[in-house]
Amino acid sequence: MFQLFVLKMDNTMRVSVVLILISACAISADWITVNRDTYITYDLETTPLQIKTDTVAGTKEMVRVIFYTANERLVSGGIDFFFDDPPTYFIRSCSSNWTPFSEDLPAEETKVWTITETLTTVKIACNEVELVTYTFSDSNSDCVTQWSKDTGTMQFVLSVDTASDEFRAKPGIYTMIIILIVFCLYFLCVITTCLGIP
């Protein structure tokens, strides 16, 4: 049925549909330049956060993102990455000190960090390599209490965050489906054009 629908469209309609879907993919995956000390609406519980950096170990630069409740009054968590040698991380209200990552970071200078929160853990990945899975209950009661609050906003901290370049919501399954549909439509457009179907 999907193929019949595409075949019934003229070439102009086919191109228009493809362009619309490509635009939707681009919008959903757009990177946003970091503006520090600005409250940014974000729900970490439902959507993993991705942060892009181009900093290498030993520069002493830092990523610091703090999560807040929707009214911006209560802290609901926070993550720091410190580009020391070796690089370390700190989980707000949970870590007792800076902790080196358990394995080497990916070699690429441009790194995409993914922060994922569940009901019981926070996970840190870099370029799709999972580095940390931190269970809140393994720490103190303050850790569990703070991270159990619903996140509604976040902020990159101006006084210390020197490494965060851009951020975005991690593209989810719906984005992947749209991309697949785009390729299917593009392929069908090419085939119908080659066959001379108007």
C-alpha positions in Angstrom: 0.0 0.0 0.0 2.9 2.4 0.9 4.4 1.7 -2.6 1.1 2.4 -4.3 0.7 5.7 -2.5 4.2 6.8 -3.6 3.6 5.7 -7.2 0.4 7.7 -7.4 2.3 10.9 -6.5 3.8 12.9 -9.2 7.6 13.7 -9.1 7.0 17.1 -7.5 5.0 15.6 -4.7 7.6 12.9 -4.1 10.4 15.4 -3.9 8.3 17.6 -1.5 7.6 14.7 0.8 11.3 13.7 0.9 12.4 17.3 1.6 9.9 17.6 4.4 11.0 14.4 6.1 14.7 15.4 5.7 13.9 18.7 7.4 12.2 16.9 10.2 15.2 14.7 10.8 17.5 17.8 10.8 15.4 19.6 13.3 15.1 16.7 15.7 18.9 16.2 15.6 20.0 19.8 15.7 22.9 20.8 17.9 22.3 23.9 20.0 25.2 26.2 21.1 25.7 26.2 24.8 24.6 29.4 26.6 26.0 29.3 30.1 24.1 30.5 33.2 20.8 30.2 31.4 18.0 28.0 32.5 17.2 25.6 29.7 14.0 23.6 29.7 14.9 19.9 29.7 13.5 16.6 31.0 16.4 14.3 31.6 14.1 11.5 32.9 12.5 11.1 29.5 15.3 12.1 27.1 19.0 11.5 27.4 21.2 14.6 27.1 24.1 14.8 24.6 26.9 17.3 25.1 29.6 17.9 22.4 33.2 18.8 23.4 36.5 19.1 21.5 38.8 19.2 24.5 41.6 16.7 25.2 42.9 15.2 28.4 45.3 17.4 30.4 43.8 20.8 29.4 42.1 21.2 32.8 38.9 22.3 31.1 35.6 21.2 32.6 32.0 20.4 31.7 29.5 21.3 34.5 25.8 20.8 33.9 23.4 21.2 36.8 19.8 19.9 36.7 16.9 21.6 38.4 13.2 21.1 39.0 10.8 22.9 36.6 10.5 25.9 38.9 14.3 26.3 38.9 14.5 26.3 42.7 15.6 22.8 43.6 18.7 21.0 42.3 17.8 17.6 41.0 21.3 16.4 40.0 24.4 17.4 38.2 27.4 16.0 36.3 31.0 17.3 36.0 33.7 16.1 33.6 37.2 17.3 34.3 39.7 17.0 31.5 42.7 16.3 33.7 45.2 13.5 32.9 43.5 11.1 33.3 40.0 12.6 32.8 37.7 12.3 35.8 34.0 12.7 36.6 31.9 13.9 39.5 28.2 13.1 40.2 26.6 15.8 42.3 25.5 14.7 45.8 26.8 11.2 45.1 30.5 11.2 44.4 32.8 11.7 47.4 35.7 12.8 45.1 36.7 13.0 41.5 36.8 9.5 39.9 38.8 8.5 36.9 36.9 6.8 34.1 37.2 3.0 34.3 38.5 2.9 30.7 40.3 5.2 28.3 38.1 7.8 26.5 37.6 7.3 22.7 40.6 8.7 20.7 38.6 11.2 18.7 39.1 14.8 19.7 35.4 15.6 19.1 33.4 13.8 21.7 29.7 13.4 22.2 28.8 12.7 25.8 25.5 11.1 26.6 23.9 11.4 30.0 21.0 9.0 30.7 19.0 9.0 33.9 16.7 6.1 35.0 14.8 5.7 38.3 17.8 4.0 39.9 20.9 5.0 37.9 22.7 7.7 35.9 24.8 6.5 32.9 27.6 8.3 31.1 28.7 7.3 27.6 31.2 8.9 25.3 31.0 8.4 21.5 28.5 5.5 22.2 31.0 3.8 24.6 29.4 3.4 28.0 31.8 4.5 30.7 29.8 4.8 33.9 26.7 3.3 35.3 26.2 4.8 38.8 23.5 3.3 41.0 22.1 6.0 43.4 21.4 3.5 46.2 25.2 2.7 46.3 25.8 6.2 47.6 24.3 8.2 50.5 20.7 9.3 51.1 21.4 12.8 49.7 22.2 11.2 46.4 19.0 9.3 46.2 16.9 12.2 47.4 18.4 14.7 45.0 18.3 12.6 41.9 14.7 11.4 42.7 13.4 14.9 42.0 11.8 15.5 38.6 14.1 17.5 36.3 12.5 20.3 34.3 15.4 22.6 33.6 19.2 22.5 33.4 22.1 25.0 33.3 25.7 25.0 32.1 27.6 26.8 34.9 29.5 29.9 33.5 32.1 30.1 36.3 33.6 26.7 35.6 32.2 25.2 32.4 34.8 25.8 29.7 34.5 22.7 27.6 30.8 22.3 26.6 30.3 23.5 23.0 26.9 22.2 22.0 24.1 20.1 23.3 21.0 18.3 22.0 18.4 15.7 23.0 19.7 12.3 21.9 17.8 11.2 18.8 15.3 8.6 19.7 13.6 5.7 17.9 11.1 8.0 16.2 13.9 9.9 14.6 15.4 6.7 13.4 12.1 5.6 11.9 11.8 8.9 10.1 15.3 8.5 8.6 14.4 5.0 7.4 11.2 6.3 5.8 13.3 9.1 4.1 15.6 6.5 2.6 12.7 4.3 1.4 11.0 7.3 -0.2 14.2 8.4 -1.8 14.9 4.9 -3.2 11.3 4.6 -4.5 11.6 8.1 -6.1 14.8 7.0 -7.9 13.3 3.7 -9.1 10.1 5.4 -10.4 12.1 8.1 -12.1 14.3 5.5 -13.8 11.2 3.5 -14.9 9.7 6.7 -16.3 6.6 6.6 -14.1 5.1 10.1 -14.0 
